Amino acid sequence: MATYKIRYDNGLTEKIEAVTVFYDVDENQYRFVDQHDRDVAFVPGINVLSVVVDEWDQGKQPLADPAVDAA
């Protein structure tokens, strides 16, 4: 698991704990998921300046990305 820090254009920040994050171009939002690929949070992309890993738990490994594994 990781803690992602999201910084918005209004100066606010928020932290979300998830295994990974995906950006959905069609929906213009970030999708954060847990180790069972369940949704943890959706963040509208319109006011986001950055999404970075703030902390990483070495004990839990991220999910394999099926798109990468298939290539």
All heavy atoms as a GROMACS GRO file, in nm:
protein
  569
    1MET      N    1   0.085  -0.118   0.000
    1MET     CA    2   0.000   0.000   0.000
    1MET      C    3   0.090   0.124   0.000
    1MET      O    4   0.201   0.120   0.048
    1MET     CB    5  -0.089   0.003   0.123
    1MET     CG    6  -0.194  -0.106   0.129
    1MET     SD    7  -0.326  -0.085   0.013
    1MET     CE    8  -0.436   0.018   0.104
    2ALA      N    9   0.034   0.230  -0.051
    2ALA     CA   10   0.106   0.357  -0.055
    2ALA      C   11   0.011   0.467  -0.010
    2ALA      O   12  -0.111   0.454  -0.020
    2ALA     CB   13   0.156   0.386  -0.195
    3THR      N   14   0.069   0.574   0.036
    3THR     CA   15  -0.008   0.694   0.066
    3THR      C   16   0.024   0.794  -0.044
    3THR      O   17   0.140   0.831  -0.064
    3THR     CB   18   0.027   0.752   0.203
    3THR    OG1   19   0.002   0.653   0.302
    3THR    CG2   20  -0.056   0.875   0.233
    4TYR      N   21  -0.078   0.833  -0.117
    4TYR     CA   22  -0.063   0.929  -0.227
    4TYR      C   23  -0.101   1.068  -0.177
    4TYR      O   24  -0.202   1.084  -0.110
    4TYR     CB   25  -0.154   0.891  -0.344
    4TYR     CG   26  -0.111   0.764  -0.413
    4TYR    CD1   27  -0.156   0.641  -0.369
    4TYR    CD2   28  -0.024   0.768  -0.521
    4TYR    CE1   29  -0.117   0.524  -0.432
    4TYR    CE2   30   0.015   0.653  -0.584
    4TYR     CZ   31  -0.031   0.531  -0.539
    4TYR     OH   32   0.008   0.416  -0.601
    5LYS      N   33  -0.019   1.165  -0.209
    5LYS     CA   34  -0.047   1.304  -0.173
    5LYS      C   35  -0.094   1.377  -0.298
    5LYS      O   36  -0.023   1.380  -0.399
    5LYS     CB   37   0.076   1.370  -0.115
    5LYS     CG   38   0.052   1.510  -0.065
    5LYS     CD   39   0.178   1.565   0.001
    5LYS     CE   40   0.153   1.701   0.059
    5LYS     NZ   41   0.274   1.753   0.126
    6ILE      N   42  -0.213   1.434  -0.289
    6ILE     CA   43  -0.271   1.507  -0.401
    6ILE      C   44  -0.265   1.655  -0.370
    6ILE      O   45  -0.307   1.698  -0.261
    6ILE     CB   46  -0.418   1.464  -0.423
    6ILE    CG1   47  -0.421   1.313  -0.449
    6ILE    CG2   48  -0.479   1.540  -0.539
    6ILE    CD1   49  -0.541   1.247  -0.396
    7ARG      N   50  -0.211   1.733  -0.462
    7ARG     CA   51  -0.203   1.877  -0.444
    7ARG      C   52  -0.293   1.944  -0.546
    7ARG      O   53  -0.287   1.914  -0.666
    7ARG     CB   54  -0.059   1.925  -0.463
    7ARG     CG   55  -0.039   2.069  -0.421
    7ARG     CD   56   0.108   2.104  -0.411
    7ARG     NE   57   0.174   2.084  -0.538
    7ARG     CZ   58   0.230   2.181  -0.610
    7ARG    NH1   59   0.231   2.304  -0.566
    7ARG    NH2   60   0.286   2.154  -0.724
    8TYR      N   61  -0.379   2.033  -0.496
    8TYR     CA   62  -0.477   2.101  -0.580
    8TYR      C   63  -0.432   2.244  -0.613
    8TYR      O   64  -0.349   2.301  -0.544
    8TYR     CB   65  -0.614   2.106  -0.510
    8TYR     CG   66  -0.672   1.969  -0.486
    8TYR    CD1   67  -0.655   1.905  -0.363
    8TYR    CD2   68  -0.743   1.904  -0.585
    8TYR    CE1   69  -0.708   1.778  -0.341
    8TYR    CE2   70  -0.796   1.777  -0.564
    8TYR     CZ   71  -0.778   1.715  -0.441
    8TYR     OH   72  -0.830   1.590  -0.421
    9ASP      N   73  -0.492   2.301  -0.716
    9ASP     CA   74  -0.454   2.436  -0.759
    9ASP      C   75  -0.496   2.546  -0.662
    9ASP      O   76  -0.449   2.659  -0.673
    9ASP     CB   77  -0.506   2.466  -0.900
    9ASP     CG   78  -0.658   2.463  -0.910
    9ASP    OD1   79  -0.725   2.435  -0.808
    9ASP    OD2   80  -0.709   2.485  -1.021
   10ASN      N   81  -0.578   2.513  -0.563
   10ASN     CA   82  -0.617   2.614  -0.463
   10ASN      C   83  -0.528   2.609  -0.339
   10ASN      O   84  -0.555   2.675  -0.240
   10ASN     CB   85  -0.764   2.596  -0.423
   10ASN     CG   86  -0.792   2.462  -0.359
   10ASN    OD1   87  -0.702   2.381  -0.339
   10ASN    ND2   88  -0.918   2.438  -0.331
   11GLY      N   89  -0.421   2.526  -0.344
   11GLY     CA   90  -0.326   2.518  -0.233
   11GLY      C   91  -0.355   2.406  -0.134
   11GLY      O   92  -0.270   2.376  -0.050
   12LEU      N   93  -0.471   2.344  -0.143
   12LEU     CA   94  -0.505   2.236  -0.051
   12LEU      C   95  -0.437   2.106  -0.094
   12LEU      O   96  -0.404   2.086  -0.211
   12LEU     CB   97  -0.656   2.214  -0.046
   12LEU     CG   98  -0.738   2.331   0.008
   12LEU    CD1   99  -0.888   2.299  -0.002
   12LEU    CD2  100  -0.701   2.362   0.152
   13THR      N  101  -0.415   2.018   0.004
   13THR     CA  102  -0.362   1.885  -0.023
   13THR      C  103  -0.448   1.782   0.049
   13THR      O  104  -0.519   1.815   0.144
   13THR     CB  105  -0.216   1.869   0.024
   13THR    OG1  106  -0.211   1.890   0.165
   13THR    CG2  107  -0.124   1.966  -0.047
   14GLU      N  108  -0.442   1.660   0.001
   14GLU     CA  109  -0.511   1.550   0.069
   14GLU      C  110  -0.430   1.425   0.048
   14GLU      O  111  -0.354   1.413  -0.048
   14GLU     CB  112  -0.655   1.538   0.018
   14GLU     CG  113  -0.684   1.428  -0.076
   14GLU     CD  114  -0.832   1.420  -0.113
   14GLU    OE1  115  -0.909   1.356  -0.040
   14GLU    OE2  116  -0.867   1.474  -0.218
   15LYS      N  117  -0.444   1.330   0.140
   15LYS     CA  118  -0.374   1.203   0.130
   15LYS      C  119  -0.475   1.090   0.119
   15LYS      O  120  -0.577   1.090   0.186
   15LYS     CB  121  -0.284   1.181   0.251
   15LYS     CG  122  -0.167   1.276   0.256
   15LYS     CD  123  -0.073   1.244   0.369
   15LYS     CE  124   0.046   1.340   0.368
   15LYS     NZ  125   0.142   1.305   0.473
   16ILE      N  126  -0.443   0.994   0.031
   16ILE     CA  127  -0.528   0.878   0.009
   16ILE      C  128  -0.439   0.755   0.013
   16ILE      O  129  -0.335   0.751  -0.052
   16ILE     CB  130  -0.601   0.887  -0.126
   16ILE    CG1  131  -0.696   1.006  -0.128
   16ILE    CG2  132  -0.675   0.757  -0.157
   16ILE    CD1  133  -0.764   1.030  -0.260
   17GLU      N  134  -0.482   0.653   0.088
   17GLU     CA  135  -0.408   0.528   0.094
   17GLU      C  136  -0.467   0.430  -0.007
   17GLU      O  137  -0.588   0.403  -0.006
   17GLU     CB  138  -0.414   0.469   0.234
   17GLU     CG  139  -0.324   0.350   0.251
   17GLU     CD  140  -0.315   0.303   0.394
   17GLU    OE1  141  -0.284   0.384   0.481
   17GLU    OE2  142  -0.341   0.183   0.416
   18ALA      N  143  -0.382   0.378  -0.095
   18ALA     CA  144  -0.425   0.286  -0.199
   18ALA      C  145  -0.304   0.206  -0.248
   18ALA      O  146  -0.190   0.243  -0.220
   18ALA     CB  147  -0.488   0.361  -0.315
   19VAL      N  148  -0.331   0.101  -0.321
   19VAL     CA  149  -0.223   0.022  -0.380
   19VAL      C  150  -0.170   0.090  -0.505
   19VAL      O  151  -0.051   0.098  -0.529
   19VAL     CB  152  -0.270  -0.122  -0.411
   19VAL    CG1  153  -0.168  -0.196  -0.496
   19VAL    CG2  154  -0.294  -0.196  -0.282
   20THR      N  155  -0.261   0.142  -0.587
   20THR     CA  156  -0.221   0.208  -0.710
   20THR      C  157  -0.326   0.311  -0.750
   20THR      O  158  -0.434   0.316  -0.693
   20THR     CB  159  -0.197   0.106  -0.823
   20THR    OG1  160  -0.131   0.170  -0.932
   20THR    CG2  161  -0.326   0.044  -0.871
   21VAL      N  162  -0.290   0.390  -0.848
   21VAL     CA  163  -0.382   0.492  -0.899
   21VAL      C  164  -0.380   0.487  -1.052
   21VAL      O  165  -0.276   0.462  -1.113
   21VAL     CB  166  -0.343   0.633  -0.847
   21VAL    CG1  167  -0.203   0.671  -0.889
   21VAL    CG2  168  -0.443   0.738  -0.892
   22PHE      N  169  -0.498   0.504  -1.110
   22PHE     CA  170  -0.513   0.509  -1.255
   22PHE      C  171  -0.576   0.643  -1.292
   22PHE      O  172  -0.657   0.696  -1.216
   22PHE     CB  173  -0.607   0.397  -1.304
   22PHE     CG  174  -0.560   0.260  -1.270
   22PHE    CD1  175  -0.613   0.193  -1.161
   22PHE    CD2  176  -0.464   0.196  -1.347
   22PHE    CE1  177  -0.572   0.065  -1.129
   22PHE    CE2  178  -0.421   0.069  -1.315
   22PHE     CZ  179  -0.476   0.003  -1.206
   23TYR      N  180  -0.538   0.694  -1.408
   23TYR     CA  181  -0.603   0.816  -1.457
   23TYR      C  182  -0.695   0.776  -1.572
   23TYR      O  183  -0.652   0.716  -1.671
   23TYR     CB  184  -0.501   0.919  -1.504
   23TYR     CG  185  -0.568   1.044  -1.555
   23TYR    CD1  186  -0.629   1.131  -1.466
   23TYR    CD2  187  -0.573   1.072  -1.690
   23TYR    CE1  188  -0.694   1.245  -1.511
   23TYR    CE2  189  -0.636   1.187  -1.736
   23TYR     CZ  190  -0.696   1.272  -1.646
   23TYR     OH  191  -0.761   1.384  -1.690
   24ASP      N  192  -0.822   0.808  -1.560
   24ASP     CA  193  -0.923   0.779  -1.662
   24ASP      C  194  -0.939   0.902  -1.750
   24ASP      O  195  -0.996   1.002  -1.707
   24ASP     CB  196  -1.055   0.742  -1.596
   24ASP     CG  197  -1.160   0.698  -1.696
   24ASP    OD1  198  -1.150   0.733  -1.816
   24ASP    OD2  199  -1.254   0.629  -1.654
   25VAL      N  200  -0.888   0.896  -1.871
   25VAL     CA  201  -0.890   1.009  -1.963
   25VAL      C  202  -1.034   1.046  -2.001
   25VAL      O  203  -1.070   1.163  -2.007
   25VAL     CB  204  -0.807   0.979  -2.090
   25VAL    CG1  205  -0.817   1.092  -2.190
   25VAL    CG2  206  -0.664   0.951  -2.054
   26ASP      N  207  -1.116   0.944  -2.025
   26ASP     CA  208  -1.255   0.970  -2.066
   26ASP      C  209  -1.336   1.039  -1.957
   26ASP      O  210  -1.418   1.125  -1.985
   26ASP     CB  211  -1.325   0.839  -2.105
   26ASP     CG  212  -1.262   0.775  -2.228
   26ASP    OD1  213  -1.211   0.850  -2.314
   26ASP    OD2  214  -1.264   0.652  -2.237
   27GLU      N  215  -1.313   1.001  -1.831
   27GLU     CA  216  -1.386   1.058  -1.719
   27GLU      C  217  -1.314   1.178  -1.656
   27GLU      O  218  -1.369   1.246  -1.570
   27GLU     CB  219  -1.411   0.952  -1.612
   27GLU     CG  220  -1.496   0.836  -1.658
   27GLU     CD  221  -1.641   0.876  -1.680
   27GLU    OE1  222  -1.690   0.968  -1.612
   27GLU    OE2  223  -1.705   0.814  -1.767
   28ASN      N  224  -1.188   1.201  -1.695
   28ASN     CA  225  -1.104   1.308  -1.639
   28ASN      C  226  -1.101   1.299  -1.486
   28ASN      O  227  -1.130   1.394  -1.415
   28ASN     CB  228  -1.153   1.446  -1.683
   28ASN     CG  229  -1.056   1.555  -1.642
   28ASN    OD1  230  -0.937   1.531  -1.627
   28ASN    ND2  231  -1.107   1.675  -1.621
   29GLN      N  232  -1.065   1.176  -1.438
   29GLN     CA  233  -1.056   1.157  -1.294
   29GLN      C  234  -0.949   1.052  -1.261
   29GLN      O  235  -0.912   0.972  -1.345
   29GLN     CB  236  -1.189   1.113  -1.235
   29GLN     CG  237  -1.235   0.976  -1.277
   29GLN     CD  238  -1.371   0.941  -1.220
   29GLN    OE1  239  -1.432   1.022  -1.153
   29GLN    NE2  240  -1.419   0.822  -1.247
   30TYR      N  241  -0.900   1.060  -1.139
   30TYR     CA  242  -0.806   0.963  -1.087
   30TYR      C  243  -0.884   0.858  -1.009
   30TYR      O  244  -0.973   0.892  -0.932
   30TYR     CB  245  -0.703   1.029  -0.995
   30TYR     CG  246  -0.613   1.126  -1.067
   30TYR    CD1  247  -0.649   1.260  -1.080
   30TYR    CD2  248  -0.495   1.083  -1.126
   30TYR    CE1  249  -0.568   1.349  -1.148
   30TYR    CE2  250  -0.413   1.171  -1.193
   30TYR     CZ  251  -0.449   1.304  -1.204
   30TYR     OH  252  -0.368   1.392  -1.270
   31ARG      N  253  -0.850   0.732  -1.030
   31ARG     CA  254  -0.915   0.621  -0.960
   31ARG      C  255  -0.810   0.552  -0.874
   31ARG      O  256  -0.710   0.500  -0.925
   31ARG     CB  257  -0.973   0.522  -1.060
   31ARG     CG  258  -1.036   0.401  -0.998
   31ARG     CD  259  -1.095   0.310  -1.107
   31ARG     NE  260  -1.129   0.182  -1.049
   31ARG     CZ  261  -1.074   0.067  -1.084
   31ARG    NH1  262  -0.984   0.062  -1.180
   31ARG    NH2  263  -1.110  -0.045  -1.025
   32PHE      N  264  -0.831   0.552  -0.744
   32PHE     CA  265  -0.742   0.488  -0.648
   32PHE      C  266  -0.804   0.355  -0.608
   32PHE      O  267  -0.922   0.349  -0.576
   32PHE     CB  268  -0.724   0.576  -0.524
   32PHE     CG  269  -0.654   0.705  -0.554
   32PHE    CD1  270  -0.724   0.814  -0.605
   32PHE    CD2  271  -0.518   0.720  -0.532
   32PHE    CE1  272  -0.660   0.934  -0.632
   32PHE    CE2  273  -0.453   0.838  -0.559
   32PHE     CZ  274  -0.524   0.946  -0.609
   33VAL      N  275  -0.724   0.246  -0.610
   33VAL     CA  276  -0.776   0.113  -0.579
   33VAL      C  277  -0.693   0.044  -0.471
   33VAL      O  278  -0.574   0.077  -0.451
   33VAL     CB  279  -0.781   0.024  -0.705
   33VAL    CG1  280  -0.876   0.081  -0.809
   33VAL    CG2  281  -0.644   0.004  -0.764
   34ASP      N  282  -0.757  -0.053  -0.403
   34ASP     CA  283  -0.687  -0.129  -0.299
   34ASP      C  284  -0.629  -0.258  -0.358
   34ASP      O  285  -0.634  -0.278  -0.481
   34ASP     CB  286  -0.780  -0.157  -0.180
   34ASP     CG  287  -0.894  -0.251  -0.213
   34ASP    OD1  288  -0.897  -0.311  -0.323
   34ASP    OD2  289  -0.982  -0.266  -0.126
   35GLN      N  290  -0.577  -0.345  -0.272
   35GLN     CA  291  -0.510  -0.466  -0.319
   35GLN      C  292  -0.605  -0.567  -0.382
   35GLN      O  293  -0.562  -0.661  -0.448
   35GLN     CB  294  -0.430  -0.533  -0.206
   35GLN     CG  295  -0.513  -0.580  -0.090
   35GLN     CD  296  -0.531  -0.476   0.018
   35GLN    OE1  297  -0.526  -0.356  -0.009
   35GLN    NE2  298  -0.553  -0.520   0.140
   36HIS      N  299  -0.735  -0.548  -0.367
   36HIS     CA  300  -0.834  -0.635  -0.428
   36HIS      C  301  -0.900  -0.570  -0.549
   36HIS      O  302  -1.005  -0.615  -0.594
   36HIS     CB  303  -0.940  -0.674  -0.325
   36HIS     CG  304  -0.882  -0.741  -0.204
   36HIS    ND1  305  -0.830  -0.868  -0.207
   36HIS    CD2  306  -0.863  -0.696  -0.078
   36HIS    CE1  307  -0.784  -0.900  -0.088
   36HIS    NE2  308  -0.802  -0.797  -0.007
   37ASP      N  309  -0.839  -0.463  -0.598
   37ASP     CA  310  -0.888  -0.386  -0.713
   37ASP      C  311  -1.025  -0.323  -0.687
   37ASP      O  312  -1.102  -0.298  -0.778
   37ASP     CB  313  -0.892  -0.471  -0.840
   37ASP     CG  314  -0.888  -0.385  -0.966
   37ASP    OD1  315  -0.827  -0.276  -0.962
   37ASP    OD2  316  -0.948  -0.425  -1.067
   38ARG      N  317  -1.054  -0.297  -0.559
   38ARG     CA  318  -1.177  -0.226  -0.522
   38ARG      C  319  -1.146  -0.077  -0.518
   38ARG      O  320  -1.036  -0.035  -0.480
   38ARG     CB  321  -1.228  -0.271  -0.385
   38ARG     CG  322  -1.273  -0.415  -0.383
   38ARG     CD  323  -1.322  -0.454  -0.246
   38ARG     NE  324  -1.211  -0.441  -0.152
   38ARG     CZ  325  -1.194  -0.518  -0.045
   38ARG    NH1  326  -1.281  -0.612  -0.017
   38ARG    NH2  327  -1.091  -0.500   0.035
   39ASP      N  328  -1.244   0.002  -0.556
   39ASP     CA  329  -1.226   0.147  -0.555
   39ASP      C  330  -1.213   0.200  -0.413
   39ASP      O  331  -1.291   0.165  -0.326
   39ASP     CB  332  -1.345   0.215  -0.623
   39ASP     CG  333  -1.356   0.176  -0.769
   39ASP    OD1  334  -1.252   0.152  -0.831
   39ASP    OD2  335  -1.469   0.170  -0.820
   40VAL      N  336  -1.112   0.282  -0.393
   40VAL     CA  337  -1.090   0.349  -0.265
   40VAL      C  338  -1.138   0.493  -0.274
   40VAL      O  339  -1.203   0.544  -0.183
   40VAL     CB  340  -0.940   0.346  -0.226
   40VAL    CG1  341  -0.914   0.425  -0.100
   40VAL    CG2  342  -0.893   0.202  -0.210
   41ALA      N  343  -1.107   0.558  -0.388
   41ALA     CA  344  -1.146   0.698  -0.405
   41ALA      C  345  -1.143   0.735  -0.553
   41ALA      O  346  -1.068   0.677  -0.631
   41ALA     CB  347  -1.053   0.790  -0.328
   42PHE      N  348  -1.227   0.831  -0.586
   42PHE     CA  349  -1.224   0.895  -0.718
   42PHE      C  350  -1.194   1.043  -0.695
   42PHE      O  351  -1.255   1.106  -0.608
   42PHE     CB  352  -1.360   0.882  -0.788
   42PHE     CG  353  -1.391   0.743  -0.830
   42PHE    CD1  354  -1.472   0.663  -0.752
   42PHE    CD2  355  -1.340   0.691  -0.949
   42PHE    CE1  356  -1.503   0.534  -0.791
   42PHE    CE2  357  -1.371   0.561  -0.988
   42PHE     CZ  358  -1.452   0.483  -0.908
   43VAL      N  359  -1.100   1.097  -0.772
   43VAL     CA  360  -1.063   1.238  -0.757
   43VAL      C  361  -1.076   1.304  -0.894
   43VAL      O  362  -1.007   1.264  -0.989
   43VAL     CB  363  -0.918   1.252  -0.705
   43VAL    CG1  364  -0.876   1.397  -0.702
   43VAL    CG2  365  -0.906   1.189  -0.567
   44PRO      N  366  -1.165   1.404  -0.908
   44PRO     CA  367  -1.176   1.477  -1.034
   44PRO      C  368  -1.041   1.538  -1.072
   44PRO      O  369  -0.974   1.598  -0.987
   44PRO     CB  370  -1.280   1.584  -1.006
   44PRO     CG  371  -1.354   1.537  -0.886
   44PRO     CD  372  -1.258   1.456  -0.807
   45GLY      N  373  -1.000   1.523  -1.196
   45GLY     CA  374  -0.869   1.568  -1.238
   45GLY      C  375  -0.859   1.716  -1.270
   45GLY      O  376  -0.749   1.768  -1.288
   46ILE      N  377  -0.969   1.787  -1.273
   46ILE     CA  378  -0.968   1.924  -1.322
   46ILE      C  379  -0.883   2.020  -1.240
   46ILE      O  380  -0.818   2.108  -1.296
   46ILE     CB  381  -1.113   1.977  -1.339
   46ILE    CG1  382  -1.110   2.105  -1.419
   46ILE    CG2  383  -1.181   1.994  -1.205
   46ILE    CD1  384  -1.244   2.142  -1.477
   47ASN      N  385  -0.880   2.008  -1.109
   47ASN     CA  386  -0.805   2.101  -1.025
   47ASN      C  387  -0.679   2.041  -0.965
   47ASN      O  388  -0.617   2.101  -0.878
   47ASN     CB  389  -0.894   2.154  -0.912
   47ASN     CG  390  -1.012   2.232  -0.965
   47ASN    OD1  391  -1.002   2.296  -1.069
   47ASN    ND2  392  -1.123   2.227  -0.896
   48VAL      N  393  -0.639   1.922  -1.009
   48VAL     CA  394  -0.523   1.853  -0.953
   48VAL      C  395  -0.396   1.903  -1.020
   48VAL      O  396  -0.384   1.903  -1.141
   48VAL     CB  397  -0.537   1.700  -0.970
   48VAL    CG1  398  -0.410   1.629  -0.930
   48VAL    CG2  399  -0.656   1.648  -0.891
   49LEU      N  400  -0.300   1.944  -0.936
   49LEU     CA  401  -0.168   1.982  -0.987
   49LEU      C  402  -0.074   1.863  -0.989
   49LEU      O  403   0.007   1.849  -1.079
   49LEU     CB  404  -0.108   2.094  -0.901
   49LEU     CG  405  -0.176   2.229  -0.909
   49LEU    CD1  406  -0.107   2.327  -0.816
   49LEU    CD2  407  -0.176   2.282  -1.051
   50SER      N  408  -0.083   1.777  -0.885
   50SER     CA  409   0.007   1.661  -0.880
   50SER      C  410  -0.051   1.551  -0.793
   50SER      O  411  -0.127   1.576  -0.701
   50SER     CB  412   0.145   1.702  -0.827
   50SER     OG  413   0.135   1.749  -0.693
   51VAL      N  414  -0.011   1.429  -0.826
   51VAL     CA  415  -0.038   1.310  -0.744
   51VAL      C  416   0.096   1.239  -0.730
   51VAL      O  417   0.153   1.194  -0.830
   51VAL     CB  418  -0.141   1.217  -0.812
   51VAL    CG1  419  -0.159   1.090  -0.729
   51VAL    CG2  420  -0.274   1.288  -0.834
   52VAL      N  421   0.147   1.232  -0.608
   52VAL     CA  422   0.276   1.169  -0.583
   52VAL      C  423   0.265   1.070  -0.468
   52VAL      O  424   0.181   1.083  -0.380
   52VAL     CB  425   0.386   1.273  -0.553
   52VAL    CG1  426   0.411   1.364  -0.671
   52VAL    CG2  427   0.351   1.354  -0.430
   53VAL      N  428   0.354   0.971  -0.468
   53VAL     CA  429   0.361   0.877  -0.356
   53VAL      C  430   0.430   0.948  -0.242
   53VAL      O  431   0.542   0.995  -0.255
   53VAL     CB  432   0.436   0.749  -0.395
   53VAL    CG1  433   0.454   0.659  -0.274
   53VAL    CG2  434   0.363   0.676  -0.505
   54ASP      N  435   0.361   0.958  -0.130
   54ASP     CA  436   0.414   1.025  -0.011
   54ASP      C  437   0.483   0.925   0.081
   54ASP      O  438   0.587   0.954   0.138
   54ASP     CB  439   0.301   1.098   0.062
   54ASP     CG  440   0.350   1.190   0.170
   54ASP    OD1  441   0.440   1.271   0.141
   54ASP    OD2  442   0.298   1.181   0.282
   55GLU      N  443   0.424   0.807   0.096
   55GLU     CA  444   0.480   0.699   0.179
   55GLU      C  445   0.453   0.567   0.109
   55GLU      O  446   0.352   0.551   0.043
   55GLU     CB  447   0.413   0.697   0.317
   55GLU     CG  448   0.433   0.822   0.398
   55GLU     CD  449   0.352   0.820   0.527
   55GLU    OE1  450   0.313   0.709   0.571
   55GLU    OE2  451   0.328   0.927   0.582
   56TRP      N  452   0.545   0.472   0.128
   56TRP     CA  453   0.529   0.342   0.066
   56TRP      C  454   0.549   0.235   0.173
   56TRP      O  455   0.648   0.236   0.244
   56TRP     CB  456   0.630   0.323  -0.046
   56TRP     CG  457   0.621   0.190  -0.112
   56TRP    CD1  458   0.705   0.084  -0.094
   56TRP    CD2  459   0.522   0.147  -0.205
   56TRP    NE1  460   0.664  -0.022  -0.171
   56TRP    CE2  461   0.552   0.014  -0.239
   56TRP    CE3  462   0.411   0.208  -0.261
   56TRP    CZ2  463   0.475  -0.059  -0.329
   56TRP    CZ3  464   0.334   0.135  -0.349
   56TRP    CH2  465   0.366   0.004  -0.384
   57ASP      N  466   0.455   0.140   0.182
   57ASP     CA  467   0.465   0.028   0.274
   57ASP      C  468   0.532  -0.087   0.199
   57ASP      O  469   0.471  -0.149   0.112
   57ASP     CB  470   0.326  -0.012   0.323
   57ASP     CG  471   0.329  -0.127   0.421
   57ASP    OD1  472   0.438  -0.184   0.446
   57ASP    OD2  473   0.222  -0.162   0.474
   58GLN      N  474   0.657  -0.116   0.234
   58GLN     CA  475   0.734  -0.220   0.164
   58GLN      C  476   0.676  -0.359   0.184
   58GLN      O  477   0.703  -0.448   0.107
   58GLN     CB  478   0.879  -0.218   0.214
   58GLN     CG  479   0.954  -0.094   0.177
   58GLN     CD  480   0.985  -0.087   0.029
   58GLN    OE1  481   0.990  -0.187  -0.040
   58GLN    NE2  482   1.006   0.033  -0.021
   59GLY      N  483   0.593  -0.378   0.287
   59GLY     CA  484   0.538  -0.509   0.316
   59GLY      C  485   0.430  -0.554   0.220
   59GLY      O  486   0.400  -0.671   0.210
   60LYS      N  487   0.371  -0.463   0.148
   60LYS     CA  488   0.263  -0.497   0.055
   60LYS      C  489   0.301  -0.455  -0.085
   60LYS      O  490   0.337  -0.342  -0.110
   60LYS     CB  491   0.133  -0.428   0.097
   60LYS     CG  492   0.087  -0.472   0.234
   60LYS     CD  493  -0.042  -0.403   0.272
   60LYS     CE  494  -0.085  -0.445   0.410
   60LYS     NZ  495  -0.204  -0.375   0.455
   61GLN      N  496   0.294  -0.548  -0.177
   61GLN     CA  497   0.332  -0.522  -0.314
   61GLN      C  498   0.213  -0.474  -0.395
   61GLN      O  499   0.100  -0.517  -0.371
   61GLN     CB  500   0.391  -0.648  -0.378
   61GLN     CG  501   0.518  -0.695  -0.309
   61GLN     CD  502   0.627  -0.590  -0.317
   61GLN    OE1  503   0.650  -0.531  -0.421
   61GLN    NE2  504   0.695  -0.567  -0.206
   62PRO      N  505   0.235  -0.388  -0.495
   62PRO     CA  506   0.124  -0.341  -0.579
   62PRO      C  507   0.072  -0.453  -0.668
   62PRO      O  508   0.140  -0.552  -0.693
   62PRO     CB  509   0.187  -0.230  -0.662
   62PRO     CG  510   0.332  -0.262  -0.663
   62PRO     CD  511   0.362  -0.330  -0.532
   63LEU      N  512  -0.051  -0.435  -0.716
   63LEU     CA  513  -0.109  -0.528  -0.810
   63LEU      C  514  -0.032  -0.526  -0.942
   63LEU      O  515   0.019  -0.421  -0.981
   63LEU     CB  516  -0.254  -0.490  -0.841
   63LEU     CG  517  -0.354  -0.504  -0.729
   63LEU    CD1  518  -0.488  -0.445  -0.775
   63LEU    CD2  519  -0.373  -0.649  -0.692
   64ALA      N  520  -0.025  -0.639  -1.008
   64ALA     CA  521   0.034  -0.640  -1.142
   64ALA      C  522  -0.062  -0.570  -1.236
   64ALA      O  523  -0.184  -0.584  -1.225
   64ALA     CB  524   0.058  -0.784  -1.185
   65ASP      N  525  -0.008  -0.496  -1.330
   65ASP     CA  526  -0.089  -0.427  -1.428
   65ASP      C  527  -0.114  -0.521  -1.545
   65ASP      O  528  -0.020  -0.557  -1.616
   65ASP     CB  529  -0.017  -0.301  -1.474
   65ASP     CG  530  -0.102  -0.215  -1.567
   65ASP    OD1  531  -0.208  -0.261  -1.612
   65ASP    OD2  532  -0.063  -0.101  -1.591
   66PRO      N  533  -0.240  -0.565  -1.566
   66PRO     CA  534  -0.267  -0.660  -1.675
   66PRO      C  535  -0.226  -0.608  -1.812
   66PRO      O  536  -0.184  -0.685  -1.896
   66PRO     CB  537  -0.418  -0.681  -1.669
   66PRO     CG  538  -0.464  -0.620  -1.543
   66PRO     CD  539  -0.357  -0.528  -1.494
   67ALA      N  540  -0.235  -0.479  -1.834
   67ALA     CA  541  -0.198  -0.421  -1.964
   67ALA      C  542  -0.048  -0.437  -1.988
   67ALA      O  543  -0.004  -0.466  -2.098
   67ALA     CB  544  -0.238  -0.275  -1.971
   68VAL      N  545   0.032  -0.420  -1.883
   68VAL     CA  546   0.177  -0.436  -1.895
   68VAL      C  547   0.214  -0.583  -1.911
   68VAL      O  548   0.297  -0.620  -1.992
   68VAL     CB  549   0.249  -0.375  -1.773
   68VAL    CG1  550   0.398  -0.406  -1.777
   68VAL    CG2  551   0.224  -0.226  -1.768
   69ASP      N  552   0.148  -0.670  -1.832
   69ASP     CA  553   0.178  -0.812  -1.838
   69ASP      C  554   0.142  -0.873  -1.973
   69ASP      O  555   0.205  -0.969  -2.018
   69ASP     CB  556   0.103  -0.888  -1.727
   69ASP     CG  557   0.155  -0.850  -1.589
   69ASP    OD1  558   0.268  -0.799  -1.581
   69ASP    OD2  559   0.083  -0.874  -1.490
   70ALA      N  560   0.039  -0.820  -2.040
   70ALA     CA  561  -0.007  -0.873  -2.168
   70ALA      C  562   0.085  -0.832  -2.282
   70ALA      O  563   0.087  -0.897  -2.386
   70ALA     CB  564  -0.149  -0.827  -2.197
   71ALA      N  565   0.161  -0.725  -2.265
   71ALA     CA  566   0.246  -0.674  -2.374
   71ALA      C  567   0.368  -0.760  -2.395
   71ALA      O  568   0.416  -0.831  -2.320
   71ALA     CB  569   0.286  -0.531  -2.345
   0.00000   0.00000   0.00000
